[in-house]
Amino acid sequence: MDINKIYIKEVDSKLANRIICNNHYSGTVPKGVKFNLGIFVDTTLYGIAQFGYGIRPKITCNFVNGTNSNEYLELNRLWISDELGANAESKTISLCLKWVKEKKPELKWIISFADGMMGKVGTIYQATNFIYTGFRKDTGGIWLTKDGERLHGVSLWHKHKTQKRSDLEIIYGKPLFNVTGGQHRYFYFYDKKLKKELAVSIQPYPKQDNIKQHLIIKADYNDKGDNWDAFQTLLNKPKEIEAGVYW
């Protein structure tokens, strides 16, 4: 397919969320989405990009000194059908970055994360010249249940008023995996001079073949956190996807 025919158009949030839930590797939609962008060729929708402020905008804007919370956006989710081919992601990201800047002229930079526990290191961001600033070693807020349900520590606290393993195991059973690390952080600057205002250091791009070293995955209090294979098996457990056409 000719990727030069790709164009971006805003779509209804319910449609975008439905497509992301059924196709994105996370199976979830983020909170605080500002723009739901459809990825089209002709009149057919082949993907979704969602931009928002993330869950902690006042903290996130501190990554770049002198930034107000309305001057950045987070690329929260990106899913593109394989039908568009290998080069479609780079083309799409470029178009999306241009689109959000036109709609939000005060925008100075974009942040996005590659999810290491899903086997991602951010190859697409590397291909589109995003800046890499390392991965969070203290994430520790992602849990995976024996049924393959992915839960965030903040959500668990709001729901159950606890993040204590023994309490959660009573509710969700065993194995219950807890992941520390693995959220690879990338930045894109509209004004390249702003790179000097980064409050975190620029680092070499991570490689796909050493992704495991960025994660500690524990299934019990006392284990060493080396549960990659079992974790991936459960993580990639097939989901029941609603039949039918979504767009």
Secondary structure, DSSP 4 states (H G I P E B T S, - for coil): --GGGEEEEE--HHHHHHHHHHHSTT----SSEEEEEEEEETTEEEEEEEEE--S-HHHHGGGBTT--TTSEEEEEEEEE-GGG-TTHHHHHHHHHHHHHHHH-TT--EEEEEEEGGGT---HHHHHTTPEEEEEES----EEE-TT--EEEHHHHHHHHS---HHHHHHHH-S--EEEE--EEEEEEESSGGGGGGBSS---PPP-GGGGGGG-EEESSSSS-S--HHHHHHHHTPPP----S---
